[in-house]
Amino acid sequence: MSTSLSDIAERYVHLVLAIGQHDPSYVDAYYGPPAWQRDAAAAHRSLPQIGQDIVAALAQLDGGEAGTDQETRLRATNLRTQLLSMQMKVAMLGGAKPGFDEESARLYDAVSPHHTRAWYEAIVAQVADLLPGSGTVSARVQEFRRQFVIPPERLQAVMQAAIEAGRERTLRYIALPPEEDFVLEFVTDKSWSGYNWYKGNYQSVIQINTDLPIYIDRAVDLGCHEAYPGHHVYNVLLERDLVRGKRWMEYCVYPLFSPQSLIAEGTANHGIELCFTDAERLAFEQQVLFPLAGLDPALAPRYLALNRLLAQLAYADNDIARQYLEGGLDKEEAVEWLVNVRLYPAEKAAQRLQFYDEMRAYVINYNLGQDMAKAWVERQGGTRAQHWAAFRQLMSSPRTPAGLLD
């Protein structure tokens, strides 16, 4: 079975690279043999040819002997799930227009719950109680948050401090190669707020988008999510433990629009609270980040309380995206939801619509992925050390989103 899986894994990598010729954003990271990339570019296989080869790879997987150990079974299941996701991606590149839930189920192996506007408005009412005054709740939130913008000239120092704090906490529980490192860059004209570009050899480029004001809470969020213990650590573990350690070549490539992204985004978001309890985060921000940013630390507790309420509105992103992409909301209506339900500033709402247009159902990977990763991690034990051990296992083993429900 191991030889057969290795053959299928190599075939899988070639398929990912072939799809990448039709959608350059599909291949998020690749550090396999350079010749395979050159071959994919030279061949530029058609979508029907790719589709046929996916079917053949699935048949080859079905024809193998069942694995006797859990690791082999998990690996085979993961390959199957990734290949099935590929079929949906190829169909969409060929013009298929699935509904939002079908797209998320087939691309990411998960479906987000639906909530009504009234469900979110009950949370908005709690925000209104926290920030009493005149004007809309959204306007009050934006007015309050203006006190927490990191001055551009202080952004580098604040981000570096946040990333280093996440790294120090991560290293208490997860050993990393001594040569692992990253480069931090600030960019503009993006639909996202942060991105990790993994380059292989345990190196990442982490980019932070400065199109919009960056608030002080985003330093910890982005630092943990993009670097430690999030995407950078995730990719380092995959390269060291699976690609180099086990020669599982399927992990030398990362197809963005695939179930792997729910695991990647979910663990990156869960890693924030794994690194910092609310009390630890408050202390770190008050004692380190607020002074570095030149902000008043006395305002931090109320700001943390606001952000805890705003986090409960996270699934509104999914519901707004679903209605917008399916035609239930036009652009103006979607912006209104984003401003008055999700409580985004108007400029952030416009950027978010651009993200929905580009990434579609990918949005579920952040909030639903976080909740699924958290639930799985916490089922593995009750102590913080056990949670970190489970978190590390989840990031460096062939788990699927559906498998997180077991």
C-alpha positions as CSV (number, residue, x, y, z in Angstrom):
1,M,0.0,0.0,0.0
2,S,2.8,2.4,0.8
3,T,4.3,2.1,-2.7
4,S,0.9,2.6,-4.3
5,L,0.2,5.6,-2.2
6,S,3.6,7.1,-3.1
7,D,2.7,6.7,-6.8
8,I,-0.7,8.3,-6.3
9,A,0.9,11.1,-4.2
10,E,3.3,11.9,-7.1
11,R,0.4,11.9,-9.5
12,Y,-1.5,14.2,-7.2
13,V,1.3,16.7,-7.2
14,H,1.4,16.7,-11.0
15,L,-2.3,17.3,-11.1
16,V,-2.1,20.3,-8.7
17,L,0.6,21.8,-10.8
18,A,-1.5,21.2,-14.0
19,I,-4.5,23.0,-12.5
20,G,-2.2,25.8,-11.5
21,Q,-1.6,26.5,-15.2
22,H,-5.3,27.4,-15.5
23,D,-5.5,29.3,-12.2
24,P,-2.2,30.8,-10.9
25,S,-3.7,31.3,-7.4
26,Y,-4.4,27.6,-7.0
27,V,-0.8,26.6,-6.1
28,D,-0.2,28.5,-2.9
29,A,3.2,26.9,-2.2
30,Y,5.5,24.4,-3.9
31,Y,8.9,23.1,-3.0
32,G,9.1,19.8,-4.8
33,P,11.3,19.0,-7.8
34,P,11.7,22.0,-10.1
35,A,11.4,19.7,-13.1
36,W,7.8,18.9,-12.2
37,Q,6.9,22.6,-12.4
38,R,8.6,22.9,-15.7
39,D,6.9,19.8,-17.0
40,A,3.5,21.2,-16.0
41,A,4.1,24.5,-17.7
42,A,5.4,22.8,-20.9
43,A,2.5,20.4,-21.1
44,H,-0.3,22.9,-20.2
45,R,-2.8,20.0,-20.1
46,S,-6.4,20.8,-20.9
47,L,-9.1,20.8,-18.2
48,P,-10.8,17.6,-19.7
49,Q,-7.4,15.9,-19.7
50,I,-6.9,16.9,-16.0
51,G,-10.4,15.7,-15.2
52,Q,-9.7,12.3,-16.7
53,D,-6.5,11.9,-14.8
54,I,-8.2,12.8,-11.5
55,V,-10.7,10.0,-12.2
56,A,-7.8,7.6,-12.9
57,A,-6.0,8.6,-9.7
58,L,-9.2,8.0,-7.7
59,A,-9.6,4.6,-9.3
60,Q,-6.0,3.8,-8.5
61,L,-6.6,4.8,-4.9
62,D,-9.7,2.6,-4.7
63,G,-7.8,-0.3,-6.2
64,G,-5.1,-0.4,-3.5
65,E,-5.2,-2.6,-0.5
66,A,-6.7,-1.1,2.6
67,G,-4.2,0.2,5.0
68,T,-3.8,-1.7,8.3
69,D,-2.5,1.2,10.4
70,Q,-4.3,4.4,11.2
71,E,-1.6,6.7,9.6
72,T,-1.9,4.9,6.3
73,R,-5.7,5.1,6.3
74,L,-5.6,8.8,7.2
75,R,-3.1,9.4,4.4
76,A,-5.3,7.6,1.8
77,T,-8.4,9.4,3.0
78,N,-6.7,12.7,2.8
79,L,-5.5,12.0,-0.8
80,R,-9.1,11.0,-1.7
81,T,-10.6,14.1,-0.2
82,Q,-8.0,16.4,-2.0
83,L,-8.6,14.6,-5.3
84,L,-12.4,15.0,-5.0
85,S,-11.9,18.7,-4.2
86,M,-9.9,18.9,-7.4
87,Q,-12.8,17.6,-9.4
88,M,-15.0,20.5,-8.2
89,K,-12.2,23.1,-8.9
90,V,-11.8,21.7,-12.5
91,A,-15.5,21.9,-13.0
92,M,-15.6,25.5,-11.8
93,L,-12.7,26.4,-14.1
94,G,-14.8,24.9,-16.9
95,G,-17.7,27.1,-16.1
96,A,-19.7,25.3,-13.4
97,K,-21.5,27.6,-10.9
98,P,-22.3,25.6,-7.8
99,G,-24.3,27.1,-4.9
100,F,-22.3,28.4,-2.0
101,D,-22.8,25.4,0.3
102,E,-22.1,22.9,-2.5
103,E,-19.0,24.7,-3.4
104,S,-17.7,24.7,0.2
105,A,-18.7,21.1,0.7
106,R,-16.9,19.9,-2.4
107,L,-13.9,22.2,-2.2
108,Y,-13.3,22.3,1.5
109,D,-15.1,19.2,2.9
110,A,-17.3,21.4,5.2
111,V,-20.5,23.4,5.2
112,S,-21.0,26.5,7.4
113,P,-24.2,26.9,9.5
114,H,-26.7,29.5,8.5
115,H,-27.9,32.3,10.8
116,T,-30.6,34.9,10.3
117,R,-30.0,38.6,10.5
118,A,-32.0,38.6,13.8
119,W,-29.5,36.2,15.3
120,Y,-26.6,38.6,14.6
121,E,-28.6,41.6,15.7
122,A,-28.9,40.1,19.2
123,I,-25.1,40.3,19.4
124,V,-25.1,43.8,17.8
125,A,-27.4,44.9,20.7
126,Q,-24.8,43.7,23.2
127,V,-22.2,45.9,21.4
128,A,-24.6,48.8,21.6
129,D,-24.8,48.3,25.4
130,L,-21.0,48.3,25.6
131,L,-20.8,51.5,23.6
132,P,-23.8,53.6,24.4
133,G,-24.4,56.9,22.6
134,S,-26.0,58.4,19.6
135,G,-25.6,57.3,16.0
136,T,-25.6,53.8,14.6
137,V,-23.9,51.0,16.4
138,S,-21.4,50.6,13.5
139,A,-20.6,54.3,13.7
140,R,-20.0,54.1,17.5
141,V,-17.7,51.1,17.0
142,Q,-15.6,52.9,14.3
143,E,-15.4,56.0,16.5
144,F,-14.2,54.0,19.5
145,R,-11.7,51.9,17.4
146,R,-10.0,55.0,16.0
147,Q,-8.2,55.3,19.3
148,F,-6.5,52.0,18.6
149,V,-4.9,52.5,15.2
150,I,-1.2,51.7,15.1
151,P,0.7,54.7,13.6
152,P,2.4,53.7,10.4
153,E,5.9,54.6,11.7
154,R,5.4,52.2,14.6
155,L,3.9,49.3,12.7
156,Q,7.2,47.4,12.1
157,A,8.1,47.5,15.8
158,V,4.7,46.4,16.9
159,M,4.4,43.6,14.5
160,Q,7.9,42.3,15.2
161,A,7.1,42.3,19.0
162,A,3.8,40.4,18.4
163,I,5.4,37.8,16.2
164,E,8.3,37.3,18.6
165,A,5.9,36.8,21.5
166,G,4.0,34.2,19.5
167,R,7.3,32.4,18.5
168,E,8.5,32.3,22.2
169,R,5.2,30.8,23.3
170,T,5.1,28.3,20.4
171,L,8.7,27.1,21.1
172,R,7.7,26.1,24.6
173,Y,5.6,23.3,23.1
174,I,6.7,22.7,19.5
175,A,10.4,22.2,18.5
176,L,11.2,23.9,15.2
177,P,14.3,23.6,13.0
178,P,17.0,26.1,14.0
179,E,17.2,27.5,10.5
180,E,13.5,28.3,10.2
181,D,12.9,32.0,9.6
182,F,10.7,34.6,7.8
183,V,10.8,37.9,6.1
184,L,8.2,40.5,7.1
185,E,6.9,42.9,4.3
186,F,4.3,45.6,4.2
187,V,2.3,45.7,1.0
188,T,-0.8,47.5,-0.6
189,D,-3.5,46.9,-3.1
190,K,-4.7,43.5,-1.7
191,S,-8.1,42.0,-0.8
192,W,-6.6,40.4,2.3
193,S,-5.1,41.8,5.5
194,G,-2.2,39.3,5.8
195,Y,-0.6,36.5,3.8
196,N,2.1,33.9,4.3
197,W,4.0,32.8,1.2
198,Y,5.9,29.7,2.2
199,K,9.1,29.3,0.1
200,G,10.4,25.9,1.3
201,N,13.6,25.2,3.3
202,Y,11.7,26.4,6.4
203,Q,11.4,30.0,5.1
204,S,8.4,32.2,4.7
205,V,7.6,35.7,3.4
206,I,4.9,37.2,5.6
207,Q,3.1,40.2,4.0
208,I,0.8,42.7,5.9
209,N,-1.6,44.8,3.8
210,T,-1.5,48.5,4.8
211,D,-4.3,49.7,2.6
212,L,-6.5,50.2,5.6
213,P,-5.7,51.3,9.2
214,I,-4.2,48.4,11.3
215,Y,-5.6,48.3,14.8
216,I,-3.6,47.2,17.8
217,D,-5.4,43.9,18.3
218,R,-4.5,42.8,14.7
219,A,-0.8,42.7,15.7
220,V,-1.4,39.5,17.8
221,D,-4.0,38.2,15.4
222,L,-1.8,38.5,12.3
223,G,1.4,37.6,14.1
224,C,0.0,34.3,15.4
225,H,-2.1,33.5,12.3
226,E,0.6,34.1,9.7
227,A,3.7,33.1,11.7
228,Y,3.7,31.4,15.1
229,P,2.0,29.1,15.7
230,G,0.0,29.5,12.4
231,H,0.9,29.2,8.8
232,H,4.7,29.4,9.0
233,V,4.8,26.7,11.7
234,Y,2.2,24.6,9.8
235,N,4.3,24.6,6.6
236,V,7.6,24.0,8.4
237,L,6.1,21.0,10.2
238,L,4.7,19.6,6.9
239,E,8.0,20.0,5.2
240,R,10.1,18.6,8.0
241,D,7.9,15.8,9.3
242,L,6.0,14.6,6.2
243,V,8.0,15.6,3.1
244,R,11.5,15.2,4.4
245,G,10.7,12.8,7.2
246,K,8.3,10.4,5.5
247,R,8.8,11.3,1.8
248,W,5.1,12.0,1.5
249,M,5.4,14.1,-1.7
250,E,1.8,15.2,-1.7
251,Y,2.7,17.8,0.9
252,C,5.4,19.5,-1.2
253,V,2.5,21.4,-2.8
254,Y,-0.3,23.3,-1.3
255,P,-3.5,23.7,-3.4
256,L,-5.2,26.8,-1.9
257,F,-8.8,25.9,-2.9
258,S,-8.8,22.5,-1.2
259,P,-9.7,20.9,2.2
260,Q,-6.2,21.5,3.3
261,S,-7.0,25.2,3.6
262,L,-9.7,24.6,6.2
263,I,-7.1,22.8,8.4
264,A,-4.5,25.5,7.7
265,E,-6.7,28.5,8.3
266,G,-8.5,26.8,11.2
267,T,-5.3,26.0,13.1
268,A,-3.9,29.4,12.3
269,N,-6.9,31.1,13.9
270,H,-7.1,28.7,16.8
271,G,-3.4,29.2,17.4
272,I,-4.1,32.8,18.6
273,E,-6.1,31.7,21.6
274,L,-3.8,28.8,22.2
275,C,-0.9,31.2,22.5
276,F,-2.7,33.8,24.6
277,T,-5.5,33.4,27.1
278,D,-7.6,36.5,27.4
279,A,-5.8,37.5,30.6
280,E,-2.4,36.9,29.0
281,R,-3.3,38.8,25.9
282,L,-4.5,41.8,27.9
283,A,-1.4,41.9,29.9
284,F,0.9,41.6,26.9
285,E,-0.9,44.2,24.9
286,Q,-1.1,46.6,27.8
287,Q,2.5,46.1,28.9
288,V,4.2,45.8,25.5
289,L,2.2,46.6,22.4
290,F,0.2,49.6,23.5
291,P,3.4,51.4,24.7
292,L,5.2,50.5,21.4
293,A,2.3,51.9,19.4
294,G,2.0,55.0,21.6
295,L,-1.5,54.1,22.7
296,D,-3.2,54.4,26.1
297,P,-3.0,51.1,27.9
298,A,-5.9,52.0,30.2
299,L,-8.2,51.6,27.2
300,A,-7.2,48.0,26.6
301,P,-9.7,46.1,28.8
302,R,-12.8,47.8,27.2
303,Y,-11.3,47.2,23.7
304,L,-10.7,43.5,24.5
305,A,-14.4,43.3,25.6
306,L,-15.5,44.8,22.3
307,N,-13.4,42.5,20.3
308,R,-14.8,39.5,22.1
309,L,-18.3,40.6,21.1
310,L,-17.2,41.3,17.5
311,A,-15.7,37.8,17.2
312,Q,-19.2,36.4,17.8
313,L,-20.3,38.0,14.6
314,A,-17.7,36.1,12.5
315,Y,-20.1,33.8,10.8
316,A,-21.9,36.8,9.3
317,D,-19.0,36.8,6.8
318,N,-20.2,33.4,5.6
319,D,-23.9,34.3,5.5
320,I,-23.2,37.6,3.7
321,A,-20.9,36.0,1.2
322,R,-23.4,33.2,0.5
323,Q,-26.3,35.6,-0.2
324,Y,-24.1,37.9,-2.2
325,L,-22.5,35.2,-4.4
326,E,-25.9,33.5,-4.9
327,G,-27.6,36.8,-5.9
328,G,-29.7,37.2,-2.8
329,L,-27.9,40.5,-2.0
330,D,-26.6,43.0,-4.5
331,K,-23.4,45.0,-3.8
332,E,-25.2,47.8,-1.9
333,E,-27.2,45.4,0.2
334,A,-24.1,43.3,1.0
335,V,-22.2,46.4,2.1
336,E,-25.1,47.4,4.3
337,W,-25.0,44.0,6.0
338,L,-21.2,44.2,6.4
339,V,-21.5,47.7,8.0
340,N,-24.6,47.2,10.2
341,V,-24.5,43.5,10.9
342,R,-20.7,42.6,10.7
343,L,-19.9,46.1,12.0
344,Y,-17.1,46.7,9.5
345,P,-16.2,50.3,8.5
346,A,-17.4,51.2,5.0
347,E,-13.9,50.9,3.5
348,K,-13.4,47.5,5.0
349,A,-16.7,46.4,3.6
350,A,-15.7,47.3,0.1
351,Q,-12.5,45.4,0.5
352,R,-14.4,42.4,1.9
353,L,-16.6,42.3,-1.2
354,Q,-13.5,42.1,-3.3
355,F,-12.4,39.1,-1.2
356,Y,-15.7,37.4,-1.7
357,D,-15.5,37.9,-5.5
358,E,-11.9,36.5,-5.6
359,M,-12.1,33.8,-3.0
360,R,-15.8,32.9,-2.9
361,A,-16.6,30.1,-0.3
362,Y,-13.0,30.2,1.0
363,V,-14.3,32.5,3.7
364,I,-15.7,29.5,5.7
365,N,-12.2,28.3,6.4
366,Y,-11.4,31.0,8.9
367,N,-14.3,30.8,11.3
368,L,-15.7,27.3,10.7
369,G,-12.2,26.0,10.4
370,Q,-11.3,27.6,13.7
371,D,-14.2,26.2,15.5
372,M,-13.6,22.7,14.1
373,A,-9.9,22.8,14.9
374,K,-10.6,24.0,18.4
375,A,-13.2,21.4,19.1
376,W,-11.0,18.6,17.9
377,V,-8.0,19.8,19.8
378,E,-9.9,20.2,23.1
379,R,-11.4,16.7,22.7
380,Q,-7.9,15.2,22.9
381,G,-7.3,16.3,26.5
382,G,-8.0,18.9,29.1
383,T,-4.7,20.6,29.9
384,R,-2.9,23.3,28.0
385,A,0.0,21.0,27.3
386,Q,-2.4,18.4,25.9
387,H,-4.0,21.0,23.7
388,W,-0.6,22.1,22.3
389,A,0.3,18.4,21.6
390,A,-3.0,17.8,19.8
391,F,-2.6,21.1,17.9
392,R,0.9,20.0,16.7
393,Q,-0.5,16.6,15.7
394,L,-3.3,18.2,13.8
395,M,-0.9,20.4,11.8
396,S,1.5,17.6,10.9
397,S,-0.8,14.6,10.2
398,P,-3.1,13.9,7.2
399,R,-6.3,15.0,8.8
400,T,-9.4,16.0,6.7
401,P,-12.1,18.5,7.8
402,A,-14.7,15.7,8.0
403,G,-12.2,13.7,10.0
404,L,-12.2,16.5,12.7
405,L,-15.7,15.5,13.5
406,D,-14.7,12.0,14.6
